[in-house]
Amino acid sequence: STQSTWLRFVASKALVTPVRGWTIPRTELVGLLIMVRLVNSVVSALSIKPCSITYWLDSKVVLQWLHTSYKDRKKVFVETRISEILEHAELDQFRYVPSEHNIADVLTKITESVDIAEFYRGP
């Protein structure tokens, strides 16, 4: 049997952060939570189930938070969001991608020189 992989743009969601109060890592963490919720919603609406799901992050801080035990995470804000993320995803589903290769960042840096079509084609 021939096995193939294909990728299609299905949904996206954006986050407008508060002017004050959130650090970049906290913003990245909330973005990951939104991504996990969106993926969970899309997968439950599909008539077919994906063989695997991979979440790509360009935040090493958030990846470290995911792999840190509860007693080492002292912030309630972080722990609450990590707990919800891990209710819907396994640690081995998270992968690091350098920011310059993160196609999702195209939408956060739209200028005249950015090719938005690249976002719709995917990595």
Long-range contacts (C-beta under 8 A, 24 or more apart in sequence): 7-122, 7-123, 8-122, 9-119, 9-120, 9-122, 10-42, 11-38, 11-42, 12-38, 12-107, 13-38, 14-107, 24-59, 25-59, 25-61, 25-62, 25-65, 26-77, 26-78, 28-57, 28-58, 28-59, 28-61, 28-62, 29-59, 29-62, 29-65, 29-78, 29-81, 29-82, 30-81, 32-57, 32-59, 32-62, 32-81, 32-85, 33-81, 33-84, 33-85, 36-84, 36-85, 36-88, 36-89, 37-88, 39-88, 39-89, 40-88, 52-93, 53-89, 53-93, 54-93, 54-94, 54-95, 55-89, 55-93, 55-94, 55-95, 56-95, 56-96, 56-97, 56-102, 56-104, 56-123, 57-94, 57-95, 57-96, 57-97, 58-96, 58-97, 58-98, 58-99, 58-102, 58-105, 60-96, 63-94, 63-96, 66-91, 66-94, 67-91
